[in-house]
């Protein structure tokens, strides 16, 4: 069930914005956004978050609360990655679906 949800979201994400699927090893699937498809502001936020800048994560969450759909997509991918925020598949799906509206 969880795996089918994840594949459904990945399929939607690929259709909407595309994504890079790179495998660092056969057991670890790394999901990331094609950063060049984001606005410059959200590219900067995403890059800083990848450098573990917690203040930028808070800024991204504020943008989501202010109804920035692109920021919602980024946050959804971060939840799916579970790298700089606790992995939460349901929240990831929610934010990616929200960004598609």
MOPAC internal coordinates of N, CA, C and O (Angstrom, degrees):
PM7 1SCF
backbone

  N    0.0000 0     0.00 0     0.00 0    0    0    0
  C    1.4517 1     0.00 0     0.00 0    1    0    0
  C    1.5331 1   110.27 1     0.00 0    2    1    0
  O    1.2310 1   120.53 1   129.94 1    3    2    1
  N    1.3156 1   116.58 1   -50.06 1    3    2    1
  C    1.4578 1   121.08 1  -179.58 1    5    3    2
  C    1.5208 1   110.72 1   -63.94 1    6    5    3
  O    1.2310 1   120.63 1   138.86 1    7    6    5
  N    1.3188 1   116.39 1   -41.14 1    7    6    5
  C    1.4603 1   120.26 1   180.00 1    9    7    6
  C    1.5177 1   110.19 1   -66.21 1   10    9    7
  O    1.2310 1   119.87 1   139.07 1   11   10    9
  N    1.3291 1   117.85 1   -40.93 1   11   10    9
  C    1.4660 1   119.69 1   179.38 1   13   11   10
  C    1.5199 1   111.26 1   -65.76 1   14   13   11
  O    1.2310 1   119.75 1   144.97 1   15   14   13
  N    1.3388 1   118.08 1   -35.03 1   15   14   13
  C    1.4641 1   121.41 1   175.35 1   17   15   14
  C    1.5254 1   110.50 1   -62.92 1   18   17   15
  O    1.2310 1   121.06 1   135.55 1   19   18   17
  N    1.3192 1   115.58 1   -44.45 1   19   18   17
  C    1.4556 1   120.50 1  -178.97 1   21   19   18
  C    1.5223 1   111.07 1   -63.29 1   22   21   19
  O    1.2310 1   120.28 1   135.58 1   23   22   21
  N    1.3290 1   117.07 1   -44.42 1   23   22   21
  C    1.4586 1   119.75 1   178.83 1   25   23   22
  C    1.5183 1   111.54 1   -65.33 1   26   25   23
  O    1.2310 1   119.89 1   144.33 1   27   26   25
  N    1.3293 1   117.81 1   -35.67 1   27   26   25
  C    1.4646 1   120.46 1   176.83 1   29   27   26
  C    1.5186 1   110.55 1   -62.65 1   30   29   27
  O    1.2310 1   120.32 1   136.42 1   31   30   29
  N    1.3196 1   116.99 1   -43.58 1   31   30   29
  C    1.4607 1   121.01 1   179.84 1   33   31   30
  C    1.5226 1   110.60 1   -67.17 1   34   33   31
  O    1.2310 1   120.18 1   138.56 1   35   34   33
  N    1.3125 1   117.25 1   -41.44 1   35   34   33
  C    1.4585 1   119.90 1   178.09 1   37   35   34
  C    1.5238 1   110.61 1   -61.41 1   38   37   35
  O    1.2310 1   120.29 1   139.19 1   39   38   37
  N    1.3084 1   117.06 1   -40.81 1   39   38   37
  C    1.4615 1   121.61 1   178.67 1   41   39   38
  C    1.5224 1   110.46 1   -61.95 1   42   41   39
  O    1.2310 1   120.45 1   134.32 1   43   42   41
  N    1.3389 1   116.75 1   -45.68 1   43   42   41
  C    1.4659 1   121.55 1   178.49 1   45   43   42
  C    1.5264 1   109.91 1   -62.27 1   46   45   43
  O    1.2310 1   120.60 1   136.27 1   47   46   45
  N    1.3146 1   116.45 1   -43.73 1   47   46   45
  C    1.4674 1   120.70 1  -178.83 1   49   47   46
  C    1.5231 1   111.29 1   -62.95 1   50   49   47
  O    1.2310 1   120.53 1   138.56 1   51   50   49
  N    1.3161 1   116.60 1   -41.44 1   51   50   49
  C    1.4648 1   119.50 1   179.58 1   53   51   50
  C    1.5188 1   110.43 1   -63.75 1   54   53   51
  O    1.2310 1   120.59 1   139.65 1   55   54   53
  N    1.3131 1   116.47 1   -40.35 1   55   54   53
  C    1.4638 1   120.20 1   178.89 1   57   55   54
  C    1.5216 1   110.73 1   -65.79 1   58   57   55
  O    1.2310 1   120.06 1   136.07 1   59   58   57
  N    1.3233 1   117.49 1   -43.93 1   59   58   57
  C    1.4632 1   121.50 1  -175.57 1   61   59   58
  C    1.5217 1   112.04 1   -72.86 1   62   61   59
  O    1.2310 1   119.50 1   125.43 1   63   62   61
  N    1.3095 1   118.56 1   -54.57 1   63   62   61
  C    1.4632 1   121.05 1  -172.22 1   65   63   62
  C    1.5137 1   114.81 1  -129.80 1   66   65   63
  O    1.2310 1   119.91 1   168.98 1   67   66   65
  N    1.2702 1   117.78 1   -11.02 1   67   66   65
  C    1.4513 1   119.74 1  -174.36 1   69   67   66
  C    1.5099 1   110.20 1    79.97 1   70   69   67
  O    1.2310 1   120.31 1   -25.79 1   71   70   69
  N    1.2872 1   117.01 1   154.21 1   71   70   69
  C    1.4611 1   119.95 1   176.51 1   73   71   70
  C    1.5174 1   109.42 1  -152.22 1   74   73   71
  O    1.2310 1   121.41 1   -22.27 1   75   74   73
  N    1.2841 1   114.91 1   157.73 1   75   74   73
  C    1.4476 1   121.12 1   177.16 1   77   75   74
  C    1.5210 1   107.72 1   -95.52 1   78   77   75
  O    1.2310 1   120.94 1   -49.25 1   79   78   77
  N    1.3153 1   115.81 1   130.75 1   79   78   77
  C    1.4583 1   121.43 1   176.94 1   81   79   78
  C    1.5212 1   107.13 1  -116.01 1   82   81   79
  O    1.2310 1   121.10 1   -76.56 1   83   82   81
  N    1.3168 1   115.50 1   103.44 1   83   82   81
  C    1.4561 1   118.41 1   179.60 1   85   83   82
  C    1.5153 1   108.49 1  -121.28 1   86   85   83
  O    1.2310 1   121.33 1   -40.12 1   87   86   85
  N    1.2872 1   115.05 1   139.88 1   87   86   85
  C    1.4595 1   119.72 1  -178.90 1   89   87   86
  C    1.5285 1   108.72 1  -110.80 1   90   89   87
  O    1.2310 1   120.97 1   -63.33 1   91   90   89
  N    1.3307 1   115.74 1   116.67 1   91   90   89
  C    1.4509 1   119.28 1   177.48 1   93   91   90
  C    1.5300 1   110.21 1   -74.33 1   94   93   91
  O    1.2310 1   121.19 1   149.84 1   95   94   93
  N    1.3107 1   115.32 1   -30.16 1   95   94   93
  C    1.4610 1   121.57 1   168.93 1   97   95   94
  C    1.5239 1   107.23 1  -153.47 1   98   97   95
  O    1.2310 1   119.54 1    -5.15 1   99   98   97
  N    1.2967 1   118.49 1   174.85 1   99   98   97
  C    1.4596 1   120.81 1  -172.54 1  101   99   98
  C    1.5287 1   112.78 1   -68.42 1  102  101   99
  O    1.2310 1   119.36 1   166.87 1  103  102  101
  N    1.3057 1   118.82 1   -13.13 1  103  102  101
  C    1.4486 1   120.55 1  -175.77 1  105  103  102
  C    1.5180 1   113.13 1  -106.65 1  106  105  103
  O    1.2310 1   120.01 1   174.74 1  107  106  105
  N    1.3180 1   117.58 1    -5.26 1  107  106  105
  C    1.4519 1   120.80 1  -175.52 1  109  107  106
  C    1.5224 1   109.85 1  -123.00 1  110  109  107
  O    1.2310 1   120.10 1   -65.61 1  111  110  109
  N    1.3359 1   117.41 1   114.39 1  111  110  109
  C    1.4534 1   122.22 1   177.86 1  113  111  110
  C    1.5219 1   108.37 1   -97.55 1  114  113  111
  O    1.2310 1   120.59 1   -59.70 1  115  114  113
  N    1.3232 1   116.48 1   120.30 1  115  114  113
  C    1.4551 1   121.53 1  -178.89 1  117  115  114
  C    1.5230 1   108.96 1  -102.69 1  118  117  115
  O    1.2310 1   120.02 1   -63.62 1  119  118  117
  N    1.3057 1   117.56 1   116.38 1  119  118  117
  C    1.4575 1   123.42 1  -178.95 1  121  119  118
  C    1.5187 1   107.68 1  -101.24 1  122  121  119
  O    1.2310 1   120.37 1   -51.82 1  123  122  121
  N    1.3301 1   116.90 1   128.18 1  123  122  121
  C    1.4529 1   119.37 1   177.63 1  125  123  122
  C    1.5227 1   110.62 1  -143.38 1  126  125  123
  O    1.2310 1   121.22 1   -19.70 1  127  126  125
  N    1.2989 1   115.27 1   160.30 1  127  126  125
  C    1.4576 1   122.78 1  -179.14 1  129  127  126
  C    1.5255 1   109.02 1   -87.11 1  130  129  127
  O    1.2310 1   120.92 1   -33.15 1  131  130  129
  N    1.3228 1   115.84 1   146.85 1  131  130  129
  C    1.4619 1   119.65 1   168.94 1  133  131  130
  C    1.5203 1   105.90 1   -74.86 1  134  133  131
  O    1.2310 1   121.13 1   -81.92 1  135  134  133
  N    1.3027 1   115.45 1    98.08 1  135  134  133
  C    1.4571 1   122.14 1  -171.68 1  137  135  134
  C    1.5256 1   112.33 1   -59.85 1  138  137  135
  O    1.2310 1   120.11 1   149.94 1  139  138  137
  N    1.3235 1   117.39 1   -30.06 1  139  138  137
  C    1.4641 1   119.86 1  -178.79 1  141  139  138
  C    1.5311 1   112.92 1   -66.90 1  142  141  139
  O    1.2310 1   120.02 1   165.57 1  143  142  141
  N    1.3326 1   117.57 1   -14.43 1  143  142  141
  C    1.4666 1   121.18 1   177.14 1  145  143  142
  C    1.5310 1   112.83 1   -85.69 1  146  145  143
  O    1.2310 1   120.34 1   174.98 1  147  146  145
  N    1.3187 1   116.96 1    -5.02 1  147  146  145
  C    1.4624 1   121.11 1  -179.26 1  149  147  146
  C    1.5214 1   110.64 1   -92.50 1  150  149  147
  O    1.2310 1   121.28 1   -21.29 1  151  150  149
  N    1.3358 1   115.15 1   158.71 1  151  150  149
  C    1.4645 1   119.67 1   172.70 1  153  151  150
  C    1.5294 1   108.33 1   -63.55 1  154  153  151
  O    1.2310 1   120.54 1   -21.27 1  155  154  153
  N    1.3164 1   116.56 1   158.73 1  155  154  153
  C    1.4713 1   120.28 1  -179.30 1  157  155  154
  C    1.5267 1   111.49 1   -57.06 1  158  157  155
  O    1.2310 1   120.77 1   138.75 1  159  158  157
  N    1.3203 1   116.14 1   -41.25 1  159  158  157
  C    1.4719 1   120.21 1  -179.13 1  161  159  158
  C    1.5300 1   110.72 1   -62.55 1  162  161  159
  O    1.2310 1   120.56 1   134.58 1  163  162  161
  N    1.3389 1   116.54 1   -45.42 1  163  162  161
  C    1.4613 1   119.52 1  -179.47 1  165  163  162
  C    1.5317 1   111.59 1   -74.05 1  166  165  163
  O    1.2310 1   119.86 1   151.51 1  167  166  165
  N    1.3191 1   117.87 1   -28.49 1  167  166  165
  C    1.4695 1   120.48 1   172.65 1  169  167  166
  C    1.5197 1   109.73 1   -61.16 1  170  169  167
  O    1.2310 1   120.82 1   134.90 1  171  170  169
  N    1.3329 1   116.04 1   -45.10 1  171  170  169
  C    1.4572 1   121.23 1   179.64 1  173  171  170
  C    1.5317 1   110.93 1   -62.72 1  174  173  171
  O    1.2310 1   120.56 1   134.14 1  175  174  173
  N    1.3426 1   116.53 1   -45.86 1  175  174  173
  C    1.4665 1   119.78 1   178.54 1  177  175  174
  C    1.5289 1   110.74 1   -59.46 1  178  177  175
  O    1.2310 1   120.62 1   131.65 1  179  178  177
  N    1.3322 1   116.41 1   -48.35 1  179  178  177
  C    1.4610 1   120.88 1  -178.27 1  181  179  178
  C    1.5380 1   110.65 1   -60.57 1  182  181  179
  O    1.2310 1   120.51 1   136.09 1  183  182  181
  N    1.3192 1   116.62 1   -43.91 1  183  182  181
  C    1.4776 1   120.41 1   178.94 1  185  183  182
  C    1.5226 1   111.70 1   -61.69 1  186  185  183
  O    1.2310 1   120.53 1   136.34 1  187  186  185
  N    1.3291 1   116.60 1   -43.66 1  187  186  185
  C    1.4693 1   120.12 1  -179.82 1  189  187  186
  C    1.5277 1   110.78 1   -67.28 1  190  189  187
  O    1.2310 1   120.37 1   143.05 1  191  190  189
  N    1.3347 1   116.91 1   -36.95 1  191  190  189
  C    1.4677 1   120.02 1   177.74 1  193  191  190
  C    1.5253 1   109.27 1   -64.41 1  194  193  191
  O    1.2310 1   120.14 1   140.37 1  195  194  193
  N    1.3415 1   117.34 1   -39.63 1  195  194  193
  C    1.4617 1   121.30 1   177.89 1  197  195  194
  C    1.5260 1   111.46 1   -63.45 1  198  197  195
  O    1.2310 1   120.45 1   158.37 1  199  198  197
  N    1.3239 1   116.74 1   -21.63 1  199  198  197
  C    1.4730 1   121.59 1   175.50 1  201  199  198
  C    1.5304 1   110.64 1   -90.67 1  202  201  199
  O    1.2310 1   120.61 1  -171.55 1  203  202  201
  N    1.3370 1   116.43 1     8.45 1  203  202  201
  C    1.4683 1   124.81 1   178.13 1  205  203  202
  C    1.5302 1   113.28 1    68.80 1  206  205  203
  O    1.2310 1   120.41 1  -142.83 1  207  206  205
  N    1.3278 1   116.83 1    37.17 1  207  206  205
  C    1.4638 1   122.34 1   175.49 1  209  207  206
  C    1.5331 1   108.24 1   -86.79 1  210  209  207
  O    1.2310 1   121.07 1   -81.78 1  211  210  209
  N    1.3258 1   115.55 1    98.22 1  211  210  209
  C    1.4725 1   121.16 1  -174.93 1  213  211  210
  C    1.5300 1   112.82 1   -63.01 1  214  213  211
  O    1.2310 1   119.83 1   150.13 1  215  214  213
  N    1.3119 1   117.93 1   -29.87 1  215  214  213
  C    1.4707 1   119.99 1   178.82 1  217  215  214
  C    1.5297 1   110.72 1   -65.40 1  218  217  215
  O    1.2310 1   120.34 1   147.08 1  219  218  217
  N    1.3454 1   116.96 1   -32.92 1  219  218  217
  C    1.4692 1   120.61 1   178.54 1  221  219  218
  C    1.5215 1   111.04 1   -72.67 1  222  221  219
  O    1.2310 1   120.34 1   149.16 1  223  222  221
  N    1.3291 1   116.96 1   -30.84 1  223  222  221
  C    1.4640 1   120.07 1   175.19 1  225  223  222
  C    1.5260 1   109.53 1   -65.46 1  226  225  223
  O    1.2310 1   120.50 1   137.76 1  227  226  225
  N    1.3310 1   116.65 1   -42.24 1  227  226  225
  C    1.4638 1   120.75 1   176.69 1  229  227  226
  C    1.5263 1   110.80 1   -62.82 1  230  229  227
  O    1.2310 1   120.65 1   141.01 1  231  230  229
  N    1.3317 1   116.37 1   -38.99 1  231  230  229
  C    1.4640 1   121.24 1   178.14 1  233  231  230
  C    1.5325 1   110.46 1   -64.53 1  234  233  231
  O    1.2310 1   120.29 1   139.70 1  235  234  233
  N    1.3325 1   117.06 1   -40.30 1  235  234  233
  C    1.4611 1   121.21 1   177.52 1  237  235  234
  C    1.5230 1   110.62 1   -63.28 1  238  237  235
  O    1.2310 1   120.33 1   135.67 1  239  238  237
  N    1.3116 1   116.97 1   -44.33 1  239  238  237
  C    1.4718 1   120.98 1   179.46 1  241  239  238
  C    1.5206 1   109.92 1   -62.28 1  242  241  239
  O    1.2310 1   119.71 1   141.36 1  243  242  241
  N    1.3224 1   118.16 1   -38.64 1  243  242  241
  C    1.4672 1   121.40 1   177.11 1  245  243  242
  C    1.5302 1   110.39 1   -63.00 1  246  245  243
  O    1.2310 1   120.33 1   138.47 1  247  246  245
  N    1.3288 1   116.97 1   -41.53 1  247  246  245
  C    1.4677 1   120.31 1   178.04 1  249  247  246
  C    1.5281 1   110.96 1   -62.68 1  250  249  247
  O    1.2310 1   120.54 1   141.97 1  251  250  249
  N    1.3248 1   116.58 1   -38.03 1  251  250  249
  C    1.4662 1   120.33 1   177.18 1  253  251  250
  C    1.5257 1   109.68 1   -63.99 1  254  253  251
  O    1.2310 1   120.62 1   136.40 1  255  254  253
  N    1.3244 1   116.43 1   -43.60 1  255  254  253
  C    1.4668 1   120.46 1   178.14 1  257  255  254
  C    1.5244 1   111.79 1   -64.03 1  258  257  255
  O    1.2310 1   120.43 1   154.18 1  259  258  257
  N    1.3470 1   116.79 1   -25.82 1  259  258  257
  C    1.4653 1   122.34 1   176.87 1  261  259  258
  C    1.5352 1   111.71 1   -88.46 1  262  261  259
  O    1.2310 1   120.74 1  -166.36 1  263  262  261
  N    1.3392 1   116.20 1    13.64 1  263  262  261
  C    1.4718 1   124.03 1   175.40 1  265  263  262
  C    1.5176 1   114.78 1    69.37 1  266  265  263
  O    1.2310 1   119.56 1  -147.15 1  267  266  265
  N    1.3179 1   118.44 1    32.85 1  267  266  265
  C    1.4611 1   122.04 1   172.47 1  269  267  266
  C    1.5336 1   106.85 1   -81.39 1  270  269  267
  O    1.2310 1   120.29 1   -71.87 1  271  270  269
  N    1.3353 1   117.05 1   108.13 1  271  270  269
  C    1.4639 1   121.42 1  -174.56 1  273  271  270
  C    1.5261 1   112.24 1   -66.40 1  274  273  271
  O    1.2310 1   120.19 1   143.03 1  275  274  273
  N    1.3250 1   117.25 1   -36.97 1  275  274  273
  C    1.4557 1   119.92 1   178.33 1  277  275  274
  C    1.5313 1   110.58 1   -65.81 1  278  277  275
  O    1.2310 1   120.32 1   140.38 1  279  278  277
  N    1.3093 1   116.99 1   -39.62 1  279  278  277
  C    1.4670 1   120.95 1   176.64 1  281  279  278
  C    1.5238 1   110.21 1   -63.67 1  282  281  279
  O    1.2310 1   120.56 1   144.61 1  283  282  281
  N    1.3255 1   116.54 1   -35.39 1  283  282  281
  C    1.4634 1   121.07 1   177.44 1  285  283  282
  C    1.5279 1   110.46 1   -63.12 1  286  285  283
  O    1.2310 1   120.59 1   139.79 1  287  286  285
  N    1.3305 1   116.48 1   -40.21 1  287  286  285
  C    1.4681 1   121.33 1   177.84 1  289  287  286
  C    1.5318 1   109.73 1   -62.48 1  290  289  287
  O    1.2310 1   120.48 1   135.35 1  291  290  289
  N    1.3165 1   116.68 1   -44.65 1  291  290  289
  C    1.4686 1   120.96 1   179.93 1  293  291  290
  C    1.5223 1   109.81 1   -62.18 1  294  293  291
  O    1.2310 1   120.59 1   134.28 1  295  294  293
  N    1.3206 1   116.49 1   -45.72 1  295  294  293
  C    1.4645 1   120.03 1  -179.91 1  297  295  294
  C    1.5281 1   110.56 1   -62.85 1  298  297  295
  O    1.2310 1   120.47 1   140.56 1  299  298  297
  N    1.3242 1   116.71 1   -39.44 1  299  298  297
  C    1.4597 1   120.01 1   177.31 1  301  299  298
  C    1.5209 1   111.86 1   -59.04 1  302  301  299
  O    1.2310 1   120.42 1   134.78 1  303  302  301
  N    1.3247 1   116.80 1   -45.22 1  303  302  301
  C    1.4608 1   120.22 1   177.71 1  305  303  302
  C    1.5218 1   111.24 1   -64.40 1  306  305  303
  O    1.2310 1   120.04 1   142.32 1  307  306  305
  N    1.3283 1   117.52 1   -37.68 1  307  306  305
  C    1.4638 1   119.59 1   178.20 1  309  307  306
  C    1.5294 1   110.94 1   -63.28 1  310  309  307
  O    1.2310 1   120.79 1   139.29 1  311  310  309
  N    1.3390 1   116.09 1   -40.71 1  311  310  309
  C    1.4724 1   119.16 1   176.84 1  313  311  310
  C    1.5262 1   110.61 1   -63.10 1  314  313  311
  O    1.2310 1   120.08 1   141.05 1  315  314  313
  N    1.3344 1   117.46 1   -38.95 1  315  314  313
  C    1.4596 1   120.13 1   179.08 1  317  315  314
  C    1.5258 1   111.31 1   -68.44 1  318  317  315
  O    1.2310 1   120.28 1   142.34 1  319  318  317
  N    1.3329 1   117.07 1   -37.66 1  319  318  317
  C    1.4578 1   121.18 1   178.65 1  321  319  318
  C    1.5274 1   111.17 1   -68.52 1  322  321  319
  O    1.2310 1   121.02 1   137.34 1  323  322  321
  N    1.3287 1   115.65 1   -42.66 1  323  322  321
  C    1.4528 1   119.96 1  -178.63 1  325  323  322
  C    1.5183 1   113.38 1    66.86 1  326  325  323
  O    1.2310 1   120.54 1  -151.79 1  327  326  325
  N    1.3264 1   116.57 1    28.21 1  327  326  325
  C    1.4650 1   119.51 1  -176.23 1  329  327  326
  C    1.5263 1   112.76 1   -92.10 1  330  329  327
  O    1.2310 1   119.57 1   131.82 1  331  330  329
  N    1.3103 1   118.42 1   -48.18 1  331  330  329
  C    1.4712 1   121.55 1  -178.01 1  333  331  330
  C    1.5208 1   111.85 1  -113.03 1  334  333  331
  O    1.2310 1   121.18 1  -176.42 1  335  334  333
  N    1.2999 1   115.35 1     3.58 1  335  334  333
  C    1.4567 1   123.36 1   176.98 1  337  335  334
  C    1.5259 1   105.08 1  -146.69 1  338  337  335
  O    1.2310 1   120.14 1   -30.96 1  339  338  337
  N    1.3024 1   117.34 1   149.04 1  339  338  337
  C    1.4633 1   119.83 1  -176.96 1  341  339  338
  C    1.5251 1   110.03 1   -59.70 1  342  341  339
  O    1.2310 1   120.65 1   -51.39 1  343  342  341
  N    1.3316 1   116.37 1   128.61 1  343  342  341
  C    1.4678 1   121.33 1  -179.24 1  345  343  342
  C    1.5258 1   110.22 1   -58.44 1  346  345  343
  O    1.2310 1   121.57 1   -50.40 1  347  346  345
  N    1.3283 1   114.60 1   129.60 1  347  346  345
  C    1.4545 1   121.13 1   177.62 1  349  347  346
  C    1.5294 1   106.96 1  -147.71 1  350  349  347
  O    1.2310 1   121.01 1   -80.99 1  351  350  349
  N    1.3183 1   115.67 1    99.01 1  351  350  349
  C    1.4645 1   121.65 1  -175.74 1  353  351  350
  C    1.5317 1   110.94 1   -59.92 1  354  353  351
  O    1.2310 1   120.23 1   136.10 1  355  354  353
  N    1.3286 1   117.16 1   -43.90 1  355  354  353
  C    1.4683 1   120.42 1  -178.50 1  357  355  354
  C    1.5277 1   111.80 1   -61.75 1  358  357  355
  O    1.2310 1   120.23 1   135.54 1  359  358  357
  N    1.3389 1   117.16 1   -44.46 1  359  358  357
  C    1.4648 1   120.01 1   177.83 1  361  359  358
  C    1.5237 1   110.58 1   -66.48 1  362  361  359
  O    1.2310 1   120.23 1   142.11 1  363  362  361
  N    1.3273 1   117.17 1   -37.89 1  363  362  361
  C    1.4560 1   120.92 1   177.43 1  365  363  362
  C    1.5183 1   111.15 1   -60.15 1  366  365  363
  O    1.2310 1   120.91 1   132.58 1  367  366  365
  N    1.3272 1   115.87 1   -47.42 1  367  366  365
  C    1.4679 1   121.20 1   177.93 1  369  367  366
  C    1.5214 1   110.41 1   -60.97 1  370  369  367
  O    1.2310 1   120.68 1   134.95 1  371  370  369
  N    1.3193 1   116.31 1   -45.05 1  371  370  369
  C    1.4709 1   120.88 1  -179.71 1  373  371  370
  C    1.5275 1   111.31 1   -56.73 1  374  373  371
  O    1.2310 1   120.49 1   131.07 1  375  374  373
  N    1.3212 1   116.67 1   -48.93 1  375  374  373
  C    1.4657 1   120.11 1  -176.10 1  377  375  374
  C    1.5259 1   112.12 1   -70.42 1  378  377  375
  O    1.2310 1   119.98 1   144.89 1  379  378  377
  N    1.3207 1   117.64 1   -35.11 1  379  378  377
  C    1.4631 1   119.00 1   177.63 1  381  379  378
  C    1.5170 1   110.45 1   -69.97 1  382  381  379
  O    1.2310 1   119.86 1   138.18 1  383  382  381
  N    1.3217 1   117.87 1   -41.82 1  383  382  381
  C    1.4745 1   120.50 1   176.04 1  385  383  382
  C    1.5236 1   109.89 1   -61.84 1  386  385  383
  O    1.2310 1   120.28 1   137.45 1  387  386  385
  N    1.3222 1   117.07 1   -42.55 1  387  386  385
  C    1.4620 1   121.28 1   179.43 1  389  387  386
  C    1.5288 1   110.67 1   -59.75 1  390  389  387
  O    1.2310 1   120.05 1   141.45 1  391  390  389
  N    1.3162 1   117.51 1   -38.55 1  391  390  389
  C    1.4576 1   120.90 1  -178.21 1  393  391  390
  C    1.5286 1   111.53 1   -70.27 1  394  393  391
  O    1.2310 1   120.41 1   160.14 1  395  394  393
  N    1.3159 1   116.82 1   -19.86 1  395  394  393
  C    1.4701 1   120.48 1  -178.36 1  397  395  394
  C    1.5191 1   113.39 1   -85.23 1  398  397  395
  O    1.2310 1   120.26 1   176.34 1  399  398  397
  N    1.3189 1   117.10 1    -3.66 1  399  398  397
  C    1.4725 1   119.24 1  -177.98 1  401  399  398
  C    1.5017 1   112.05 1   -87.66 1  402  401  399
  O    1.2310 1   120.10 1   180.00 1  403  402  401

